Amino acid sequence: MTDLPTTAPEKDLVLDAVVDLDVPGPTISRHLYGHFAEHLGRCVYEGFWVGEDSDIPNVGGIRTDVVEALRELAIPNLRWPGGCFADTYHWRDGVGPAADRPRIVNTHWGDVVEDNSFGTHEFMALCDLLGTAPYISGNVGSGTVQETADWVEYLTRGDDSPMARLRREHGRDEPWGVSFFGIGNEPWGCGGNLRADQFASLARQHATYARDHGGNRLVRVAAGASDDDYAWTETLMQQVAKLGDADPRDLWQMVSFHFYTFAGTWGDKGAATEFTRDEYWATMRKALDVRRIIAGHSAVMDAYDPEAKLGLALDEWGTWWNVERDTNPGFLYQQNAMRDALVATVHFDAFHDHARRLRLANIAQTVNVLQSMLLTDGAKMIKTPTFHAFAMSAGHHDAASLPVRERTARATHDVDGTAVGTVSASASTKDGAVLVSLTNLDPDAPASVRIDLRGRVASDPVATVLAADDPAAHNTFDAPDAVTPCPLDGVTVTDGVLTAQLPPAAFATVRLTLG
């Protein structure tokens, strides 16, 4: 949201704002709603993959219920195989007859044996079933430039090249279309413990040999910073500057960063469903900080690329809590509460407001790990509150952003000296409609909203709300619909003014028809 000159808010009015319907902003790339599937815990195995011999309904070993659920979200892209796992993964281990694939140890996540039964062909089949674009993360940390070159050729080349022939020997005649290719992952940490200048040199090499074959055009994503390490982003952008008058996209097309939300510290992040009000508000303060960090990386990129030819990618984000009791600490399995959904929706608003530069984002992760969309237990599957937040926001995909300009000062909550706004909003337009997203972060009080819709006539509001009596509320296998969307009554548009009353700790969307 942007600010107009403010006055004191009317009593009980939490948001008073203006949206100019006839002044669309940058397009909100659908790829800001991307997902992430790492070989971690039960995300791939038991989450996506059960094998063809499983009693759980599947297509070629891929769970049918998971695919059907995720298709409701219109997932635009899926990142794989990591994460930290990517920089220990050698792609040839995961192709060819499953019985001949070598076993490896997943040293990052649980120290378990990985049998490589889910590899390149299985992942690409999953993407086909989901109707999503693959985002392949290449191995820079322990891999070679030749591995990168060969994998891209194996995936995308259509003639009789060595890697294309090998792919055909493994049962796939035609090449796949690959949209995104990651040049490493967290090289400052699990991806090699490299300095920024060290990684920049390696990234130049790997990006050079991740070639475009035939009609396939890769978007190469250079692995970037943790949180607000703007110096890392600047080091990568300096490599682009060395290209001189050449197109900055000749090297890579995006630079990434990672940002996670939790209530405590990295050593003790807090519990997913058992938290105090202070911990709740600490979580929201942390989540809202993503705006500052996106703006900071964008400013660095603007200095070297003022026309925003390169994109910024937040290809790991979401909540990270202490693991659930009696689960493998290396599997990162956590429950998913209403609080998590609200963390997601304030991220969405930030993404929409920064759509000029931010063009790719991947929540971590899709099934059974961290802030997942779905949880499985054997043949059972449930949708999390975060799943519903994504589903309710699908109308923003590839829509033109509409800035929400505040006309009065927002209500705030003091969190250790920081004024945290209690309401977040964003809007977009496409196909003759407007979608307004509204989040009330206050867990104890409703929020009254008034938005002046200017420039065009908008009518026929259809409102949906996701809310719970307690921000710790969550879905379980015994109560799978404890937190689920329902219609929001009382939303009106009168004389061009949208009014709504949001319950405590709630996310709502309002769809309007343009006249």
C-alpha positions as CSV (number, residue, x, y, z in Angstrom):
1,M,0.0,0.0,0.0
2,T,1.1,3.6,-0.6
3,D,0.3,6.6,1.4
4,L,-1.7,9.8,0.7
5,P,-1.5,12.7,3.1
6,T,-3.1,11.3,6.2
7,T,-5.7,12.5,8.7
8,A,-6.9,10.9,11.9
9,P,-9.0,7.8,11.1
10,E,-12.7,7.8,11.8
11,K,-13.7,6.0,14.9
12,D,-13.5,2.2,14.4
13,L,-12.3,2.7,10.8
14,V,-9.1,0.7,10.4
15,L,-8.4,1.3,6.7
16,D,-9.6,4.3,4.6
17,A,-8.0,4.1,1.2
18,V,-8.3,5.0,-2.5
19,V,-7.8,2.8,-5.5
20,D,-7.7,4.3,-9.0
21,L,-9.2,1.7,-11.2
22,D,-8.2,3.4,-14.4
23,V,-4.5,3.6,-13.5
24,P,-3.1,0.1,-13.6
25,G,0.4,-0.6,-12.5
26,P,3.0,-3.3,-13.3
27,T,1.7,-6.8,-14.0
28,I,1.7,-9.2,-11.1
29,S,3.5,-12.2,-12.5
30,R,1.7,-15.5,-11.8
31,H,5.2,-16.8,-11.0
32,L,5.1,-14.9,-7.7
33,Y,2.8,-17.7,-6.6
34,G,5.3,-20.5,-7.2
35,H,6.0,-23.5,-5.0
36,F,9.0,-25.6,-3.9
37,A,9.5,-29.3,-3.6
38,E,12.8,-30.4,-2.1
39,H,14.1,-33.9,-1.3
40,L,13.4,-33.2,2.3
41,G,11.5,-35.2,4.8
42,R,8.1,-36.3,3.4
43,C,7.8,-33.7,0.7
44,V,8.7,-35.8,-2.3
45,Y,8.4,-39.3,-0.9
46,E,5.0,-39.8,0.7
47,G,4.0,-36.3,-0.4
48,F,4.2,-36.4,-4.2
49,W,5.6,-39.8,-4.8
50,V,4.3,-43.1,-3.6
51,G,5.4,-45.4,-6.4
52,E,3.4,-47.3,-8.9
53,D,2.9,-50.3,-6.6
54,S,1.3,-48.2,-3.8
55,D,-2.3,-48.8,-2.8
56,I,-2.7,-45.0,-2.7
57,P,-4.2,-43.9,-6.1
58,N,-1.5,-42.7,-8.3
59,V,-0.5,-42.0,-11.9
60,G,2.9,-43.5,-12.6
61,G,3.7,-43.3,-8.9
62,I,2.6,-39.7,-8.4
63,R,-0.3,-39.3,-5.9
64,T,-3.6,-38.4,-7.6
65,D,-5.1,-36.6,-4.6
66,V,-2.1,-34.3,-4.2
67,V,-2.1,-33.4,-7.9
68,E,-5.9,-32.8,-8.0
69,A,-5.7,-30.5,-4.9
70,L,-2.7,-28.5,-6.2
71,R,-4.4,-28.1,-9.6
72,E,-7.0,-25.9,-7.8
73,L,-4.2,-23.5,-7.1
74,A,-3.1,-23.2,-10.7
75,I,0.5,-23.6,-9.6
76,P,2.6,-21.5,-12.0
77,N,6.0,-23.1,-11.3
78,L,7.6,-25.7,-9.1
79,R,11.2,-25.6,-7.8
80,W,13.1,-28.8,-7.5
81,P,15.2,-30.7,-6.3
82,G,16.3,-28.2,-3.6
83,G,17.2,-26.2,-1.6
84,C,20.3,-27.5,0.1
85,F,19.7,-30.9,-1.5
86,A,20.3,-29.5,-4.9
87,D,24.0,-28.8,-4.3
88,T,24.6,-32.5,-3.4
89,Y,22.4,-33.8,-6.2
90,H,24.0,-35.3,-9.3
91,W,21.3,-35.6,-11.9
92,R,22.6,-38.7,-13.6
93,D,21.9,-40.6,-10.3
94,G,18.2,-40.0,-11.0
95,V,17.7,-41.2,-14.6
96,G,17.5,-44.6,-16.2
97,P,15.9,-47.8,-14.8
98,A,15.0,-47.2,-11.2
99,A,16.6,-50.5,-10.1
100,D,19.9,-49.3,-11.5
101,R,20.0,-45.9,-9.8
102,P,22.5,-45.6,-7.0
103,R,21.6,-44.9,-3.5
104,I,22.9,-41.8,-1.8
105,V,22.8,-40.3,1.7
106,N,20.7,-37.1,2.2
107,T,23.2,-35.5,4.5
108,H,21.3,-32.2,4.9
109,W,17.9,-33.6,5.8
110,G,17.7,-36.4,8.3
111,D,20.8,-38.3,7.2
112,V,18.5,-40.8,5.5
113,V,19.2,-43.0,2.4
114,E,17.8,-41.6,-0.8
115,D,17.1,-44.2,-3.5
116,N,16.7,-41.8,-6.4
117,S,13.5,-43.4,-7.5
118,F,12.2,-39.8,-8.0
119,G,14.4,-38.1,-10.6
120,T,14.3,-35.9,-13.7
121,H,11.7,-37.9,-15.6
122,E,9.4,-38.3,-12.6
123,F,9.6,-34.6,-11.8
124,M,8.9,-33.5,-15.3
125,A,5.9,-36.0,-15.3
126,L,4.7,-34.3,-12.1
127,C,5.0,-30.9,-13.8
128,D,3.0,-32.1,-16.8
129,L,0.2,-33.4,-14.4
130,L,0.1,-30.2,-12.5
131,G,0.2,-28.1,-15.7
132,T,3.1,-26.1,-14.2
133,A,6.4,-24.7,-15.3
134,P,9.5,-26.6,-14.0
135,Y,12.1,-24.6,-12.1
136,I,15.3,-26.8,-12.0
137,S,17.9,-25.9,-9.4
138,G,21.4,-26.7,-10.7
139,N,24.3,-28.1,-8.6
140,V,27.0,-25.4,-8.3
141,G,28.2,-26.4,-4.7
142,S,29.5,-29.9,-5.5
143,G,28.7,-30.2,-9.2
144,T,30.6,-29.3,-12.3
145,V,30.0,-26.9,-15.2
146,Q,29.8,-30.0,-17.4
147,E,27.0,-31.5,-15.3
148,T,25.1,-28.3,-15.7
149,A,25.6,-28.2,-19.5
150,D,24.7,-31.9,-19.9
151,W,21.5,-31.7,-17.7
152,V,20.2,-28.7,-19.7
153,E,20.9,-30.5,-22.9
154,Y,19.3,-33.7,-21.6
155,L,16.2,-31.8,-20.7
156,T,15.8,-29.5,-23.6
157,R,17.6,-30.6,-26.8
158,G,15.6,-32.2,-29.5
159,D,18.1,-33.6,-32.1
160,D,20.5,-36.5,-31.9
161,S,23.0,-34.9,-29.5
162,P,24.7,-37.2,-26.9
163,M,22.4,-36.1,-24.1
164,A,19.2,-36.2,-26.3
165,R,20.1,-39.8,-27.3
166,L,20.6,-40.7,-23.6
167,R,17.2,-39.2,-22.8
168,R,15.6,-41.3,-25.5
169,E,17.4,-44.4,-24.2
170,H,15.6,-43.7,-20.9
171,G,12.2,-43.6,-22.6
172,R,11.5,-39.9,-23.5
173,D,11.7,-39.0,-27.2
174,E,10.7,-35.3,-27.2
175,P,12.6,-32.7,-25.1
176,W,10.8,-30.9,-22.3
177,G,10.2,-27.2,-22.0
178,V,12.1,-25.8,-19.0
179,S,11.3,-22.3,-17.9
180,F,13.6,-21.6,-15.0
181,F,17.1,-22.8,-14.2
182,G,18.7,-22.0,-10.8
183,I,22.4,-21.3,-10.7
184,G,23.1,-22.8,-7.3
185,N,21.3,-22.4,-4.0
186,E,22.4,-20.5,-0.8
187,P,26.1,-20.5,-1.9
188,W,26.8,-18.5,1.2
189,G,25.8,-21.5,3.3
190,C,24.9,-25.1,2.5
191,G,25.6,-24.4,-1.2
192,G,29.4,-24.2,-0.6
193,N,30.1,-21.6,2.1
194,L,31.4,-19.3,-0.6
195,R,32.2,-15.6,-0.6
196,A,30.1,-13.5,-2.9
197,D,33.0,-12.9,-5.3
198,Q,33.8,-16.7,-5.4
199,F,30.2,-17.6,-6.2
200,A,30.0,-14.8,-8.8
201,S,32.8,-16.3,-10.8
202,L,31.3,-19.8,-10.6
203,A,27.8,-18.5,-11.5
204,R,29.2,-16.8,-14.6
205,Q,30.6,-20.2,-15.8
206,H,27.5,-22.2,-15.0
207,A,25.2,-19.6,-16.5
208,T,27.3,-19.6,-19.7
209,Y,27.0,-23.4,-20.1
210,A,23.3,-23.6,-19.2
211,R,22.6,-23.0,-22.9
212,D,19.4,-22.4,-24.8
213,H,18.7,-25.4,-27.0
214,G,16.3,-25.3,-29.9
215,G,13.3,-23.1,-29.1
216,N,13.7,-23.4,-25.3
217,R,14.7,-20.2,-23.5
218,L,15.9,-20.5,-20.0
219,V,15.4,-17.9,-17.3
220,R,18.6,-18.3,-15.3
221,V,18.3,-17.4,-11.7
222,A,21.6,-16.6,-9.9
223,A,21.5,-17.7,-6.3
224,G,21.4,-14.7,-4.1
225,A,21.4,-13.3,-0.6
226,S,20.0,-14.3,2.8
227,D,17.6,-11.7,4.0
228,D,19.0,-8.2,3.7
229,D,22.5,-9.0,2.6
230,Y,22.4,-6.3,-0.1
231,A,26.2,-6.6,-0.6
232,W,25.7,-10.0,-2.1
233,T,23.1,-8.7,-4.6
234,E,25.5,-5.9,-5.5
235,T,28.3,-8.3,-6.2
236,L,26.1,-10.2,-8.7
237,M,24.9,-7.0,-10.3
238,Q,28.5,-5.8,-10.7
239,Q,29.1,-8.9,-12.9
240,V,26.2,-7.7,-15.0
241,A,27.8,-4.2,-15.2
242,K,31.0,-5.8,-16.6
243,L,29.0,-6.7,-19.7
244,G,29.2,-3.0,-20.7
245,D,26.8,-2.1,-23.4
246,A,25.5,-5.7,-23.8
247,D,22.0,-6.6,-22.6
248,P,22.3,-7.3,-18.8
249,R,20.2,-10.4,-19.5
250,D,23.0,-12.0,-21.5
251,L,24.4,-13.5,-18.3
252,W,21.5,-14.3,-16.1
253,Q,17.9,-13.1,-16.0
254,M,17.1,-13.0,-12.3
255,V,18.9,-12.7,-9.0
256,S,17.3,-14.4,-5.9
257,F,17.2,-14.0,-2.2
258,H,15.7,-16.0,0.7
259,F,13.6,-14.8,3.6
260,Y,11.9,-16.9,6.4
261,T,9.5,-15.8,9.1
262,F,9.5,-17.0,12.7
263,A,8.7,-15.7,16.1
264,G,11.9,-16.4,18.0
265,T,15.5,-17.1,16.9
266,W,17.1,-19.5,14.4
267,G,17.9,-21.8,17.4
268,D,14.4,-21.7,18.9
269,K,11.9,-20.5,16.3
270,G,8.7,-21.1,18.3
271,A,5.9,-23.6,17.9
272,A,3.5,-23.8,15.0
273,T,0.2,-23.9,17.0
274,E,1.1,-23.1,20.6
275,F,2.0,-19.4,20.9
276,T,1.3,-16.3,22.9
277,R,-0.1,-13.1,21.7
278,D,3.4,-11.6,22.0
279,E,4.8,-14.4,19.8
280,Y,1.9,-13.8,17.3
281,W,2.7,-10.1,16.9
282,A,6.5,-10.8,16.7
283,T,5.7,-13.1,13.8
284,M,3.7,-10.4,12.0
285,R,6.4,-7.8,12.5
286,K,8.9,-10.2,11.0
287,A,6.7,-11.1,8.1
288,L,6.0,-7.5,7.2
289,D,9.7,-6.8,7.1
290,V,9.8,-8.5,3.8
291,R,8.7,-5.2,2.3
292,R,11.8,-3.5,3.5
293,I,14.0,-6.3,2.2
294,I,12.4,-6.4,-1.3
295,A,12.8,-2.7,-1.5
296,G,16.4,-2.9,-0.5
297,H,17.4,-5.5,-3.1
298,S,15.4,-3.6,-5.7
299,A,17.2,-0.4,-5.0
300,V,20.6,-2.1,-5.5
301,M,19.4,-3.6,-8.8
302,D,18.0,-0.3,-9.9
303,A,21.5,1.3,-9.6
304,Y,22.9,-1.1,-12.2
305,D,19.7,-1.9,-14.2
306,P,17.4,1.2,-14.1
307,E,15.1,-0.2,-16.7
308,A,14.4,-3.3,-14.6
309,K,15.4,-5.8,-17.3
310,L,16.5,-8.3,-14.7
311,G,14.0,-9.8,-12.3
312,L,14.3,-10.3,-8.5
313,A,13.3,-13.7,-7.2
314,L,12.3,-14.7,-3.6
315,D,12.6,-18.4,-4.3
316,E,12.4,-19.5,-0.7
317,W,10.0,-17.8,1.8
318,G,7.5,-18.8,4.5
319,T,7.2,-19.6,8.1
320,W,9.7,-21.9,9.8
321,W,8.7,-23.3,13.2
322,N,10.2,-25.9,15.5
323,V,9.3,-29.4,14.3
324,E,6.3,-31.2,15.7
325,R,6.8,-33.4,18.7
326,D,8.0,-37.0,18.0
327,T,9.0,-36.2,14.4
328,N,12.5,-36.4,12.8
329,P,14.1,-32.9,13.4
330,G,15.7,-33.2,9.9
331,F,12.3,-33.5,8.2
332,L,11.0,-30.0,9.1
333,Y,7.4,-31.2,9.6
334,Q,5.2,-28.5,11.1
335,Q,1.5,-27.8,11.4
336,N,0.0,-24.9,9.6
337,A,-2.3,-22.5,11.4
338,M,-4.4,-19.5,10.6
339,R,-1.4,-17.4,11.6
340,D,0.6,-19.0,8.7
341,A,-2.1,-18.1,6.2
342,L,-1.9,-14.4,7.4
343,V,1.9,-14.4,7.0
344,A,1.3,-15.6,3.4
345,T,-1.3,-12.9,2.6
346,V,0.9,-10.0,3.8
347,H,3.6,-11.4,1.6
348,F,1.2,-11.4,-1.3
349,D,0.4,-7.8,-0.8
350,A,4.2,-6.9,-0.7
351,F,4.7,-9.0,-3.9
352,H,1.9,-7.1,-5.7
353,D,3.3,-3.7,-4.6
354,H,6.8,-4.6,-5.9
355,A,5.7,-6.3,-9.1
356,R,7.9,-4.1,-11.2
357,R,11.1,-5.8,-10.1
358,L,9.9,-9.0,-8.2
359,R,8.9,-11.6,-10.7
360,L,9.3,-15.0,-9.1
361,A,8.7,-16.4,-5.6
362,N,8.5,-19.9,-4.2
363,I,6.9,-20.7,-0.9
364,A,8.7,-23.4,1.1
365,Q,7.4,-26.0,0.7
366,T,4.5,-27.7,-1.0
367,V,3.7,-30.9,1.0
368,N,4.6,-32.0,4.5
369,V,7.5,-29.5,5.0
370,L,7.6,-26.0,6.5
371,Q,4.6,-23.8,5.4
372,S,3.1,-26.5,3.2
373,M,-0.1,-26.4,1.2
374,L,-1.0,-30.0,2.0
375,L,-0.3,-32.5,4.8
376,T,-0.5,-36.3,4.2
377,D,-0.7,-39.3,6.5
378,G,-0.7,-42.5,4.6
379,A,-3.7,-42.3,2.2
380,K,-5.1,-39.3,4.1
381,M,-4.6,-35.7,2.9
382,I,-5.7,-32.3,4.2
383,K,-5.5,-28.8,2.9
384,T,-3.9,-26.2,5.2
385,P,-5.1,-22.6,5.8
386,T,-2.2,-21.5,3.6
387,F,-3.6,-23.6,0.8
388,H,-6.8,-21.7,1.0
389,A,-5.0,-18.3,1.0
390,F,-3.3,-19.3,-2.2
391,A,-6.6,-20.5,-3.8
392,M,-8.4,-17.3,-2.8
393,S,-5.6,-15.2,-4.4
394,A,-5.4,-17.0,-7.8
395,G,-7.2,-14.1,-9.4
396,H,-4.1,-11.9,-9.0
397,H,-2.1,-14.1,-11.4
398,D,-0.9,-12.0,-14.3
399,A,-3.3,-9.2,-13.4
400,A,-2.3,-5.5,-13.4
401,S,-1.6,-4.2,-10.0
402,L,-3.7,-1.4,-8.6
403,P,-2.0,0.6,-5.8
404,V,-4.0,0.9,-2.6
405,R,-3.3,4.4,-1.3
406,E,-4.1,5.1,2.3
407,R,-6.1,8.2,3.0
408,T,-6.0,8.0,6.8
409,A,-3.4,6.7,9.3
410,R,-3.7,3.0,9.8
411,A,-4.4,1.4,13.1
412,T,-1.2,-0.1,14.5
413,H,-0.1,-2.4,17.3
414,D,3.1,-1.7,19.2
415,V,5.6,-4.6,19.1
416,D,8.6,-3.8,21.2
417,G,8.6,-0.2,20.0
418,T,7.7,-1.0,16.4
419,A,4.3,0.2,15.1
420,V,2.9,-2.8,13.2
421,G,-0.1,-2.0,11.0
422,T,-3.1,-4.1,11.8
423,V,-4.4,-4.2,8.2
424,S,-2.9,-5.0,4.8
425,A,-4.4,-4.7,1.4
426,S,-3.7,-4.9,-2.3
427,A,-5.7,-4.9,-5.5
428,S,-5.4,-5.9,-9.2
429,T,-7.4,-6.0,-12.4
430,K,-7.8,-8.3,-15.4
431,D,-10.5,-9.7,-17.7
432,G,-13.0,-7.0,-16.7
433,A,-12.8,-7.6,-13.0
434,V,-11.1,-6.3,-9.9
435,L,-9.8,-8.4,-7.0
436,V,-9.2,-6.7,-3.7
437,S,-7.3,-8.6,-0.9
438,L,-7.8,-7.5,2.7
439,T,-6.0,-8.9,5.7
440,N,-6.9,-8.1,9.3
441,L,-3.9,-9.0,11.5
442,D,-5.5,-8.1,14.8
443,P,-6.5,-11.4,16.5
444,D,-8.7,-9.7,19.0
445,A,-10.7,-7.0,17.1
446,P,-12.6,-6.7,13.8
447,A,-11.5,-4.3,11.1
448,S,-13.7,-1.8,9.3
449,V,-12.6,-1.0,5.8
450,R,-13.6,1.7,3.3
451,I,-12.0,2.0,-0.1
452,D,-12.9,4.7,-2.6
453,L,-12.9,3.1,-6.0
454,R,-12.2,5.9,-8.6
455,G,-11.9,6.1,-12.4
456,R,-14.3,3.3,-13.4
457,V,-17.5,1.8,-12.1
458,A,-17.1,-1.4,-10.1
459,S,-20.1,-3.3,-8.8
460,D,-21.5,-6.7,-7.8
461,P,-19.1,-7.5,-5.0
462,V,-18.5,-11.2,-4.3
463,A,-16.6,-11.6,-1.0
464,T,-14.9,-14.6,0.6
465,V,-13.3,-14.8,4.0
466,L,-10.8,-17.2,5.7
467,A,-11.0,-16.7,9.4
468,A,-10.8,-18.5,12.7
469,D,-11.7,-17.8,16.3
470,D,-8.1,-18.3,17.3
471,P,-5.0,-17.6,15.0
472,A,-3.7,-21.0,16.2
473,A,-6.6,-22.8,14.7
474,H,-5.6,-25.4,12.1
475,N,-6.9,-28.3,10.1
476,T,-6.2,-31.9,11.3
477,F,-6.9,-35.3,9.8
478,D,-9.8,-35.6,12.2
479,A,-11.1,-32.1,11.5
480,P,-10.0,-31.3,7.9
481,D,-12.3,-28.3,7.5
482,A,-11.7,-26.5,10.8
483,V,-10.3,-23.5,8.8
484,T,-11.9,-23.1,5.4
485,P,-13.2,-20.2,3.3
486,C,-16.8,-19.1,3.4
487,P,-18.8,-16.1,2.0
488,L,-18.3,-12.8,3.8
489,D,-21.6,-11.0,4.3
490,G,-22.1,-7.2,4.5
491,V,-19.7,-6.2,1.8
492,T,-21.2,-3.3,-0.3
493,V,-20.3,-0.9,-3.0
494,T,-22.3,2.4,-2.8
495,D,-21.5,5.5,-4.8
496,G,-18.2,4.0,-5.7
497,V,-17.2,3.2,-2.1
498,L,-16.4,-0.3,-1.0
499,T,-17.1,-1.1,2.6
500,A,-16.4,-4.3,4.5
501,Q,-16.1,-5.6,8.0
502,L,-13.4,-8.1,8.6
503,P,-13.4,-10.6,11.5
504,P,-10.3,-10.8,13.8
505,A,-7.4,-12.6,12.3
506,A,-8.9,-12.9,8.8
507,F,-8.1,-12.8,5.1
508,A,-10.8,-11.7,2.7
509,T,-11.0,-11.2,-1.1
510,V,-13.6,-9.2,-2.9
511,R,-14.2,-9.6,-6.6
512,L,-15.8,-6.7,-8.4
513,T,-17.2,-6.5,-12.0
514,L,-16.0,-3.5,-14.0
515,G,-18.6,-1.5,-15.9
